[in-house]
């Protein structure tokens, strides 16, 4: 099932705010996004991790927009989000 831009944004924001140590983390993420099951949320998360791994490994070229400092801040924020996940 596809994800809308809005659902993806809510998902990413929820990843940054929910306590990953709680056993109901996936249920909370699914509830926050709306219209997605726990399994769909888990799958979406795994795809996000794979995408970030590919970007960090240099397998995906970086887009040519914004400044390097904007990019660096964005990737640092994403890295912090992923490191905070204990899933």
C-alpha positions in Angstrom: 0.0 0.0 0.0 1.4 3.4 -0.9 2.0 6.2 1.6 0.9 9.8 1.0 3.4 12.6 1.6 1.3 13.6 4.7 1.4 10.1 6.1 5.2 9.9 5.6 5.7 13.3 7.3 3.6 12.2 10.3 5.5 8.9 10.4 8.8 10.7 10.5 7.7 13.1 13.1 6.3 10.3 15.2 9.5 8.4 15.0 11.2 11.4 16.6 8.7 11.8 19.4 7.6 8.3 20.6 9.5 6.4 23.2 11.1 3.6 21.4 11.6 1.6 24.6 7.8 1.1 25.1 6.4 -2.2 23.9 3.5 -0.3 22.2 5.8 1.8 20.0 4.6 0.3 16.7 1.0 0.6 17.7 1.5 4.2 18.6 3.2 4.9 15.2 0.4 3.2 13.3 -2.2 5.1 15.3 -0.4 8.4 14.7 -0.1 7.9 10.9 -3.7 6.6 10.6 -4.9 4.1 8.0 -1.8 1.9 8.4 -1.4 -1.4 10.2 1.5 -2.2 12.6 3.0 -4.4 9.9 2.8 -1.6 7.3 4.5 0.8 9.7 7.3 -1.8 10.5 7.8 -2.4 6.8 7.9 1.4 6.1 10.5 1.8 8.9 12.7 -0.9 7.4 12.6 0.7 4.0 13.6 4.0 5.6 16.6 2.4 7.3 17.6 0.7 4.0 17.4 4.1 2.2 19.5 5.8 4.8 22.1 2.9 4.6 22.3 3.3 0.8 22.7 7.0 1.1 25.4 6.7 3.7 27.2 4.1 1.6 27.2 6.4 -1.4 24.9 4.2 -3.5 22.4 7.0 -4.0 23.7 10.3 -5.4 22.8 13.3 -3.3 20.4 15.8 -4.9 21.8 19.1 -6.1 19.8 21.6 -4.0 20.4 23.7 -0.9 23.7 24.3 0.7 26.0 21.7 2.3 25.3 23.1 5.7 21.5 22.5 5.1 22.3 19.0 4.0 24.6 18.3 6.9 22.0 19.5 9.4 19.3 17.3 7.7 21.5 14.2 7.7 22.6 14.8 11.3 19.0 15.1 12.4 18.0 11.9 10.5 21.0 10.1 12.0 20.0 11.1 15.5 16.5 9.9 14.9 17.7 6.5 13.8 20.2 6.2 16.6 17.4 7.0 19.1 15.4 4.0 17.9 15.9 0.9 19.9 13.7 -1.3 17.8 
